[in-house]
Every structure is written in structure tokens, then in C-alpha cells.
Amino acid sequence: MNNNELAIIIAFYLSKFDKDGIHKLGYRNDADAFEKISNTLGIKKNYLKFRRDEFDPIHSWRRGWRRPMDKRIKKAIDALQDLEETELREIALQILKDPEFRTSDEIQEITSIFSEVIIKKEKRITFILRAPTGKQAEEFFVSHFCITSILLMVL
């Protein structure tokens, strides 16, 4: 399981329930939450903060970013927005407290909803070095174009 995907779920909870959510998860403040959650998941605390801020446009009480949302964020909103606070908190707490839950079928089912976008994106991004074949194609064109031009002039 990709811990960054788990962080998206927790970031959604932190954005939706703001200070109340931080306290209900057992943290004193934002800094305490980011530090401890990032240590638990083995991610950078700024990654968690960045992800939380990406959900801000849908919560009027948060004054974070106002920019186009990543497809993963939109899909995470679709998957999580209808959950009650207690349900979402329970998922967040299980992610944070139970290492076995982080690899369970249940959490994989949830994260698969928004991680599908990543898989599709990875398939589209393939870099093919064109320089060697481009050079060969150019040389082929020049040599054959010259021969063809000479033959056409003779005819």
C-alpha cells in the first residue's frame, strides 16, 4: 500500500473537520498532527499539509489554495464526502494505529477509487528518446532526396 494514498484520506479528514478533527484524532494542534502523522506513515509532513490544503476549496471554513484540483483529489472527494465524521475518523484512526489495516482489502478498496488515476497517468507517461532515429531519418531523407532529385532532373 502506498502511504501517500493513505495520507490523502487523512488530509481530507483534516480539511473537512479542521481543528475539531485534529483534536478528535488526539493531537494538540496542526504542527503536532503533521509531525506525528508523517512519522507514522513515513511521509513528509509537508506532503500531508499540501494534500490537506488541496481540499480547501470545498470547505468554506478553510482558507487554503484556490486552484484547479488534481483528478485524484476530485475522486477522493467523491469517495469520502458522504461519510459521517465518526466513520471517517474511524478510518483515519485505523490507518494511524493499525499497520495491518493499512494493507487490508478494505483500505485498498477505498484507495483504489482515486489511485486508478495514478495508474492511468503512469501508462501515458513514457519518454522515448527520438534523437538517434531522428538523425538517421534526416540523413536517409537527404541522401534519397538528392538521388530522387537528380533522377527527376534527368527524366
N, C-alpha and C positions, 0 to 999 in steps of 0.2 A: 504494500500500500504506500502510495506517495503521501508523505506527511504534509506537503503543500496543499493537497486537496483537502485534507482534514482541517488545515488552517482556514480554508475558505468557509467551512461550516462554522467554526468558532468565530471568525471575523464577522460573519453575518449576524450571529447572536450578539456580539459586542456592539455592532452598529445598531441593530434593532432595539436592543434594550439598554444601551448606553451605560450610564453609571449604575443603574439598578442591576443590570446584568453582570457587571464587574463584581459587585458586592455579592450577588447570589451565587457566583462561581467561587467565592471565597477570597477575593483579592481586595486589597486596600484601595488601590487606585489604578489608573491606566498603566503607569510605569511598572508597577508590581505585576499586573496581569501580563503585560507584554514580555517581561523578563522571565517569569515562571512558565508561561505557556510555550514560549520559544525554546526554553531549555527542555521542557518535557517532550516536545515534538522534534527537537533537533533542527529547528529552522531559525532564520534570522528574525530578530524582533521587529525590525523594520519591514520585513515581508508581511508579518501579521498586521502591523499598523497600516501598511499600504493597502492590503486587502480589505480591512475594515473600512477605510476611507472610500474605497470604490463603491461600497453600498450606500454611502451617504445620500446620494440624490433621491433615494426612495424614502428616506426618513427625514421629516421636516425639522426634527429637533437636533439633527447633526448638521454642522456647517463645514463639511469636508469638500471634496472635489466636485466640480460640476463639469464633467467631460463625458464623451461617449463611452458607454460601458463595453467591456470585453464580453465576448459571447459566453465565456464560462461564468461570468458574474450574472448575466441575464438568466442563464439556465439554472444557476444555483438559487436565484430569487424565485424562479418558477417552482423549484423543488421544495423550498423551505418556507416560503412566505405564509402558507396557511397553517403551519404548525403553531400550537399554543406555546406560550413561554415555558411552561413546565416540560412539555415534550422536547422542545429544542434544547432547554437546559440539560435535560437528562442525556441527550445525545452528546452534548458538549462535555459533560462531566464524565461520561463513559470513555470518550476519546482521551480525555486528560488522565483519567485514573486507571483505565484497564487496557494494558498493552495488547491483550488478546482481542478486545473489541476492535482495535484499530485494523486488524486483519480479518475481521469476521465478514461473513457473507452479507450481513445486514448493512454494514457501513460501506462495503463495496457496491452494494445496490444503490445506495444513496449517492455516492461519489461518481458512479458510472453515468449518472444523468448529466453532469457537467464536465466530466473528464472525456466524454466522447468527442467533444470539440477539439481537445488536445490531440487525440489520435488522428483525427482527420487532418488537422493542421500539420502534423508531423509527416503525413503521407504526401502532402502537397509540397513541402519544402525539400526539394532535392536540388543540389547545386551540381551542375555538370560543367566541367572545365571545357570551354569551347576553343580556346586559343590554338592548340596544336592542329585540330581539324580545320579550323577557320583558315589558318595559314596554308595548309595543304590544299584546301578548296580554292583559295586565291591563286596559288601557283598553278593548279590544274587549269583554272579558267584562263589565266594569262597565256599559258603555253598553247592551249587548244584554241583560244580565241584568235591568237596570232596565226595559227595554221589555217583555221577556217577563213579568216580574212584574206589571206594570201590566195587560197583556193578560189574564193569568190571573185577576187580581182582577175584571176587568170581566166575564169569562165566568162 
